[in-house]
Amino acid sequence: MNAHYTATAKALHWVIAVLIFGMLGLGFYMTGLDLSPTKLQLFSWHKWAGVTVFVLVVVRLAWRVTHRPPALPDHMPALERLAAHAGHHLLYVLMFAIPLTGWLMSSAKGFQTVWFGVLPIPDLLAKDKAVGDLLQTVHLSLNVVLIAALLGHVGAALKHHFIDRDDVMTRMLPRRRR
């Protein structure tokens, strides 16, 4: 079995990672702004990026199902293996649930998402302020869980690289041409 992820898996990983980190920063920034045209534009960009992440995660999951990732190192204890698998499953659940709750929240608040200002995404719920407010709380809470999961993910990768000195982190990095 190949010790590295495929180029497609790496590209999807890093594009989604950049989008997620950008969306987290944008999401926390824009919610603190007073209502203005700028705030509305930032919300649109955030929703466009959310739809994009959702689509890319579907592609990534399909790729992962059809292309097995490299095996974890033999030296990893069973509990670490369990934590690695649980952490990846949690990240996938969150990468689906967060855009979905954002989409549902936008629908319930009466703000249709128009992807990149061109493709209208159908509302999934009727306008309902109470439901929209609840979904806003769920969306925010899931993002807090995502931050914790990302800290664990990055921390584990750094632990493998600097403490265990194995290839767990480097196999997701672009390969250097020699």
Backbone hydrogen bonds, N-H to C=O, Kabsch-Sander energy under -0.5 kcal/mol:
donor,donor_aa,acceptor,acceptor_aa,energy
5,Y,171,R,-1.9
10,K,6,T,-2.4
11,A,7,A,-2.6
12,L,8,T,-2.7
13,H,9,A,-2.5
14,W,10,K,-2.6
15,V,11,A,-2.5
16,I,12,L,-2.4
17,A,13,H,-2.3
18,V,14,W,-2.4
19,L,15,V,-2.4
20,I,16,I,-2.9
21,F,17,A,-2.7
22,G,18,V,-2.4
23,M,19,L,-2.9
24,L,20,I,-2.6
25,G,21,F,-2.0
26,L,22,G,-2.8
27,G,23,M,-3.3
28,F,24,L,-2.3
29,Y,25,G,-2.1
30,M,26,L,-3.1
31,T,27,G,-1.4
32,G,28,F,-0.5
32,G,29,Y,-1.1
33,L,30,M,-1.3
40,L,36,S,-2.2
41,Q,37,P,-2.3
42,L,38,T,-2.6
43,F,39,K,-2.3
44,S,40,L,-2.0
45,W,41,Q,-2.5
46,H,42,L,-2.6
47,K,43,F,-2.5
48,W,44,S,-2.6
49,A,45,W,-2.7
50,G,46,H,-2.2
51,V,47,K,-2.3
52,T,48,W,-2.2
53,V,49,A,-2.8
54,F,50,G,-2.4
55,V,51,V,-2.5
56,L,52,T,-2.8
57,V,53,V,-2.8
58,V,54,F,-1.9
59,V,55,V,-2.1
60,R,56,L,-3.0
61,L,57,V,-2.9
62,A,58,V,-2.3
63,W,59,V,-2.5
64,R,60,R,-2.8
65,V,61,L,-2.4
66,T,62,A,-1.4
67,H,63,W,-1.3
76,M,73,P,-1.6
81,R,77,P,-2.2
82,L,78,A,-2.5
83,A,79,L,-2.4
84,A,80,E,-2.7
85,H,81,R,-2.6
86,A,82,L,-2.8
87,G,83,A,-2.8
88,H,84,A,-2.2
89,H,85,H,-2.4
90,L,86,A,-2.6
91,L,87,G,-2.3
92,Y,88,H,-2.3
93,V,89,H,-2.6
94,L,90,L,-2.7
95,M,91,L,-2.6
96,F,92,Y,-1.2
96,F,93,V,-0.5
97,A,93,V,-3.2
98,I,94,L,-2.7
100,L,96,F,-1.8
101,T,97,A,-2.8
102,G,98,I,-2.1
103,W,99,P,-2.6
104,L,100,L,-2.8
105,M,101,T,-2.6
106,S,102,G,-2.6
107,S,103,W,-2.3
108,A,104,L,-2.8
109,K,105,M,-2.2
110,G,107,S,-1.3
111,F,106,S,-3.0
112,Q,110,G,-0.6
113,T,121,I,-0.5
115,W,113,T,-0.6
115,W,119,L,-2.7
117,G,114,V,-2.8
118,V,115,W,-2.1
119,L,115,W,-2.1
121,I,113,T,-3.4
128,D,108,A,-2.9
132,G,128,D,-2.8
133,D,129,K,-2.8
134,L,130,A,-2.1
135,L,131,V,-2.7
136,Q,132,G,-1.9
137,T,133,D,-1.8
138,V,134,L,-2.3
139,H,135,L,-2.9
140,L,136,Q,-2.4
141,S,137,T,-2.6
142,L,138,V,-2.7
143,N,139,H,-1.7
144,V,140,L,-1.8
145,V,141,S,-2.1
146,L,142,L,-2.4
147,I,143,N,-2.3
148,A,144,V,-1.9
149,A,145,V,-2.7
150,L,146,L,-3.0
151,L,147,I,-2.4
152,G,148,A,-2.2
153,H,149,A,-2.5
154,V,150,L,-3.0
155,G,151,L,-2.5
156,A,152,G,-2.5
157,A,153,H,-2.2
158,L,154,V,-2.6
159,K,155,G,-2.4
160,H,156,A,-2.5
161,H,157,A,-2.0
162,F,158,L,-3.1
163,I,159,K,-2.1
164,D,159,K,-2.4
165,R,160,H,-0.6
166,D,160,H,-2.3
171,R,167,D,-2.0
172,M,169,M,-1.7
173,L,170,T,-1.0
